């Protein structure tokens, strides 16, 4: 049994259908990349998994249990944490306070606490008492990742974590992924950057207009196949 599955997952925004019967799986200890152009349904997929969009109970299955109908708070309590697109930090809180928000509502022991997050991202310790607003984009992204890790998740969902960041900052953030996986977390990364996604993924799904256009190990596909799945033949 896979750690996390979607089964015939659909999603709607009022009358607009964004996802069409997605069947996906995430294995224990795996990094799964989801790629696709703007509007392909990648972020909607993460919203459905994390409870921001709710649907049929068995459309999302975690550890063999249906969770598709649960709220975001209930899903976080079960061990799925989302790093949202745009970081969504609390501007009135310090870096440390933003991080501490991450373990509110989930009493789970594990490797992640303030000390281990600061070890992962040393720059945050230097700025722990500063407000989050003046931080650079990369530092804000580190806070968002650290906040999610503070809940000691079994699954970490990352939505466009490289968006708008300089290449050297993206490199620093992605270098943290092996350390995160080493603690036992499984990871789903949504990315528009195909090259970056393929570097870190054990498997990938390509979405096109709310449907899966390609699935498998990154090394199994040619550049032409990925281009066709991404943009359409």
Secondary structure as the mmCIF struct_conf table of DSSP 4:
data_model
#
loop_
_struct_conf.conf_type_id
_struct_conf.id
_struct_conf.beg_label_comp_id
_struct_conf.beg_label_asym_id
_struct_conf.beg_label_seq_id
_struct_conf.end_label_comp_id
_struct_conf.end_label_asym_id
_struct_conf.end_label_seq_id
BEND BEND1 UNK A 3 UNK A 3
STRN STRN1 UNK A 4 UNK A 13
TURN_TY1_P TURN_TY1_P1 UNK A 14 UNK A 15
STRN STRN2 UNK A 16 UNK A 26
TURN_TY1_P TURN_TY1_P2 UNK A 28 UNK A 29
STRN STRN3 UNK A 31 UNK A 35
TURN_TY1_P TURN_TY1_P3 UNK A 38 UNK A 39
BEND BEND2 UNK A 40 UNK A 41
HELX_RH_AL_P HELX_RH_AL_P1 UNK A 42 UNK A 50
TURN_TY1_P TURN_TY1_P4 UNK A 51 UNK A 51
BEND BEND3 UNK A 52 UNK A 53
HELX_RH_3T_P HELX_RH_3T_P1 UNK A 57 UNK A 59
STRN STRN4 UNK A 60 UNK A 62
TURN_TY1_P TURN_TY1_P5 UNK A 63 UNK A 64
STRN STRN5 UNK A 65 UNK A 66
TURN_TY1_P TURN_TY1_P6 UNK A 68 UNK A 69
BEND BEND4 UNK A 70 UNK A 70
HELX_RH_AL_P HELX_RH_AL_P2 UNK A 72 UNK A 78
TURN_TY1_P TURN_TY1_P7 UNK A 79 UNK A 79
STRN STRN6 UNK A 80 UNK A 83
TURN_TY1_P TURN_TY1_P8 UNK A 85 UNK A 86
TURN_TY1_P TURN_TY1_P9 UNK A 91 UNK A 92
BEND BEND5 UNK A 93 UNK A 93
STRN STRN7 UNK A 94 UNK A 94
HELX_RH_AL_P HELX_RH_AL_P3 UNK A 95 UNK A 101
TURN_TY1_P TURN_TY1_P10 UNK A 102 UNK A 105
BEND BEND6 UNK A 110 UNK A 111
BEND BEND7 UNK A 113 UNK A 113
HELX_RH_AL_P HELX_RH_AL_P4 UNK A 114 UNK A 120
BEND BEND8 UNK A 121 UNK A 121
HELX_RH_AL_P HELX_RH_AL_P5 UNK A 122 UNK A 126
TURN_TY1_P TURN_TY1_P11 UNK A 127 UNK A 129
BEND BEND9 UNK A 130 UNK A 130
STRN STRN8 UNK A 131 UNK A 131
BEND BEND10 UNK A 132 UNK A 132
TURN_TY1_P TURN_TY1_P12 UNK A 133 UNK A 134
BEND BEND11 UNK A 135 UNK A 135
HELX_RH_AL_P HELX_RH_AL_P6 UNK A 137 UNK A 149
TURN_TY1_P TURN_TY1_P13 UNK A 150 UNK A 151
BEND BEND12 UNK A 154 UNK A 154
STRN STRN9 UNK A 155 UNK A 159
BEND BEND13 UNK A 160 UNK A 160
TURN_TY1_P TURN_TY1_P14 UNK A 161 UNK A 164
HELX_RH_AL_P HELX_RH_AL_P7 UNK A 167 UNK A 174
TURN_TY1_P TURN_TY1_P15 UNK A 175 UNK A 176
HELX_RH_AL_P HELX_RH_AL_P8 UNK A 177 UNK A 182
TURN_TY1_P TURN_TY1_P16 UNK A 183 UNK A 184
STRN STRN10 UNK A 186 UNK A 191
BEND BEND14 UNK A 192 UNK A 192
HELX_RH_AL_P HELX_RH_AL_P9 UNK A 194 UNK A 200
BEND BEND15 UNK A 202 UNK A 202
STRN STRN11 UNK A 203 UNK A 208
TURN_TY1_P TURN_TY1_P17 UNK A 209 UNK A 210
STRN STRN12 UNK A 211 UNK A 216
HELX_RH_3T_P HELX_RH_3T_P2 UNK A 218 UNK A 220
BEND BEND16 UNK A 221 UNK A 221
HELX_RH_AL_P HELX_RH_AL_P10 UNK A 223 UNK A 231
#
